[in-house]
Amino acid sequence: MSTGSSASARATGCEFLLRAPLGVQTPEDFDADVRLMADAALQFARGEVMPVLDRLDAQEEGLMMSLLKKACDLGFGAVDSPAEFGGLGQPKAVATRVLEMLSPNGSFATTMGVHSGVGQTPIALFGTDEQKRRYIPPLARGDYMGAYALSEPNSGSDALSVSCRATLTPDGANWKLNGTKMWISNAKWAGSFIVFAKVEGERFTAFIVEREHPGVSVSAEEHKMGLKGSSTARLVLDGAEIPRDNTLYEVGEGHRVALNTLNLGRCKLAAMALGQAREAIHQTAKYARERRQFGRSISEFGLIRDKLARMASNVFAAESMLYRTVGCIDDAFAAVDPSKGNVAEQNRRAAEEFAVECSLVKVFATEALGHCVDEAIQVHGGFGFTEEFPVARLYRDARVMRIYEGTNEINRLFAFNRLATKGGLNAALDAEPTTAAGALFRHAAMAATKLDTRTQQVDAGLSDLLALTYAQQSVISRADRMEASRHPRSEFARACADYFSFLAGVAAYSRAAEVCARVGGEPPVTPELHGVGSDDRIAAAVLEGSQYPL
Ligand SMILES: Cc1cc2nc3c(=O)[nH]c(=O)nc-3n(C[C@H](O)[C@H](O)[C@H](O)COP(=O)(O)OP(=O)(O)OC[C@H]3O[C@@H](n4cnc5c(N)ncnc54)[C@H](O)[C@@H]3O)c2cc1C
C-alpha cells in the first residue's frame, strides 16, 4: 500500500511558518489499496456498529469486545504496528484514515482509537523486542483490549504529578505498584495497561501491567454524559506485583513515553473527531433535505446552506492539516535507521518533531467537531433536542474530545510555548508570511514578544493564529494539488479552500486584534477577504449526496 506522499525533502517541525509547502500528504494521495481498506472500514462501521448503538450505549455484555475482535480480524486493530509482531506495518497516514472511517460513533471510535493507539504505540515505539513479541500480537488479533493509564483523581492536566508509586521487591525481581488511575478508557475490557508511576516516589516511569497481575482490579463504570458505550473506569493498583521486565523504556524516562505517545495520539484523536464530524454532516444534510417549512425545503434557506458550508469547510481544513501532519510524521519515522543504534531514542525524536502540529490539529479538529454537532442540532430544530434523531448522541459523545488527550487549553498553551522555547519563533518572525492568517500571526506575535507581555490569554490567542496559519496554508496547498491532478472533486476543494480562507481571515483578524489589545500593541491591518461567495457551491455539493463529498 502507498500513501503517495510526494514530499521531495523531509519537512521539519513548524516549517509551515517559514515557507509554503512543496508537497504535502493529502487523502487524495492514497493508492487504490488504501482506499479499499478505508472503504472496508467505513462499511464495517456502517454495517456492524451503527445498527447497534443503543445496545452499545447500554454496554450489553460482550458486544463491544466482539465488535473489536471482528475489526481486528479485518486488520483494523494494528494497522501501523510493526508487521514482524503481528501488525500490518503500514504508515501512520493509513492507520489514521482507517480510524477516521471507523469513527462515525464516538464510543466505538474511542474504544478502537485507544486500543490501536495509546494502548499499543508505547510498546511499538519504546518496548524491547521481547515486550513487542509478548503484547503486540494478541492486541493486533483482538484477544484482549489495550488501555493507557496516566490520569489520576488528583493528576489530570498536571500529568507528571502522579502519586502512583513503584518500588522493587526485596529480591529485585518485581515491582510493587500502589495507586489509583482514573478515567481509564477500555478499562472494563482491557488485558494490558500502559501505567505510569514514580519509582521511589521520584522517577516517573512507564510499565506494562496485565489485568491478571496480582493486586490489579478495575472499579465500577463512571456515569458519563456521553460516550456511554465506551468503558471508563478506575484502575486500582493495590500492591500490584508486576515483573521487573515489564518496565517500559527506562526508569525515570516515563515522561518521554507518555508525552510522545500523546503527540501521536492527538492525530488519532483528530481522525476520530473527523469521523464523527462526517456523520454530523451526513445527518444534517439528510434532515435539511427532508424538512419543509414555509412551503419549501429548509435546505433552500441561505442560513441553513451556510451552516453546511461552514461545517464542510472546517472538516476540509482539519482533514488537510491532519494528513499533512501524519505524512510528515511518517517521513520522520521512515528515517529511523536501526544501524544507527538506539531505535527507541530515534523513535522518540521522530514522535517529538511535529509535536506543535499535533497539538494544533487536535484542537482544531475537535473544535471543528464541536461546531458540526452543535449546528447539526440547530438544523434539526426541536427534533434535534430529542432522542428520536441520532444527532443528540453525536452531540453528547463529541464533547469529551476537547477534554481528553490533553485539554484544548493545555494543547493551546503547549503549542505556542514549544514554538517559543525551542527557538522556532525568531525564525518565524523573520520569514515572509505565506497566508493572510500567517501575516496576522506574525503581527500579533511580534507585538507580544517585543512588549514582553505574554500571559496565558495571549499565548492561547497566538496558538489559535498558528492553527489558522497552518490550516489556511494546508487547504490552499491541497486544493492546488487537486486542481493540478484534475481530481474530480477539485472544484469542491477549491470552494472549501476559498471559503475557509475567508473564514480564517475573519477569525485571525479578530484573534490578532485581541492579542494586540491585550499587550498594548498596534492593532492589525484588516486583511483582504475573498472567497465569501463559495459557500453556496459547497452547500450544493454536500446536499447533493447528503454527505461530506471527499
Ligand atoms: C471519557 C474520558 C476518557 C478518558 N480516558 C483516559 C484514558 O484512557 N487514560 C488516561 O490516562 N486519561 C483519560 N482521561 C482523562 C483525561 O485525559 C483528563 O480528564 C484530562 O487530561 C484533564 O484532566 P482533569 O480532568 O483532571 O482536568 P484538570 O486538569 O483538573 O483541568 C480542569 C480545567 O482546568 C484547565 N487547566 C488545567 N491546568 C491548566 C493550566 N495550567 N492552565 C490553564 N488551564 C488549565 C483545564 O484545561 C480544564 O479546563 C479520560 C477522560 C474522560 C472524561
The ligand as an ORCA input file, in Angstrom:
! r2SCAN-3c Opt
* xyz 0 1
  C     -14.321      9.895     28.919
  C     -12.892     10.101     29.327
  C     -11.933      9.189     28.929
  C     -10.604      9.346     29.339
  N      -9.680      8.388     29.001
  C      -8.442      8.441     29.561
  C      -7.524      7.358     29.382
  O      -7.805      6.376     28.690
  N      -6.320      7.427     30.005
  C      -5.960      8.489     30.773
  O      -4.855      8.484     31.302
  N      -6.806      9.543     30.951
  C      -8.030      9.535     30.372
  N      -8.915     10.575     30.562
  C      -8.510     11.696     31.410
  C      -8.283     12.980     30.633
  O      -7.107     12.883     29.896
  C      -8.282     14.126     31.662
  O      -9.630     14.301     32.058
  C      -7.715     15.408     31.101
  O      -6.336     15.282     30.905
  C      -7.982     16.609     32.020
  O      -7.635     16.335     33.336
  P      -8.682     16.637     34.519
  O      -9.963     16.006     34.150
  O      -8.051     16.272     35.790
  O      -8.902     18.205     34.464
  P      -7.982     19.320     35.157
  O      -6.560     19.085     34.806
  O      -8.339     19.438     36.582
  O      -8.465     20.615     34.389
  C      -9.655     21.332     34.730
  C      -9.707     22.582     33.849
  O      -8.578     23.427     34.147
  C      -7.839     23.675     32.956
  N      -6.422     23.745     33.289
  C      -5.677     22.831     33.957
  N      -4.404     23.236     34.046
  C      -4.326     24.436     33.425
  C      -3.272     25.361     33.172
  N      -2.009     25.132     33.524
  N      -3.569     26.491     32.529
  C      -4.838     26.751     32.107
  N      -5.876     25.909     32.301
  C      -5.616     24.761     32.944
  C      -8.160     22.513     32.030
  O      -7.946     22.846     30.669
  C      -9.627     22.271     32.357
  O     -10.422     23.168     31.635
  C     -10.231     10.466     30.121
  C     -11.206     11.400     30.488
  C     -12.517     11.228     30.114
  C     -13.535     12.228     30.560
*
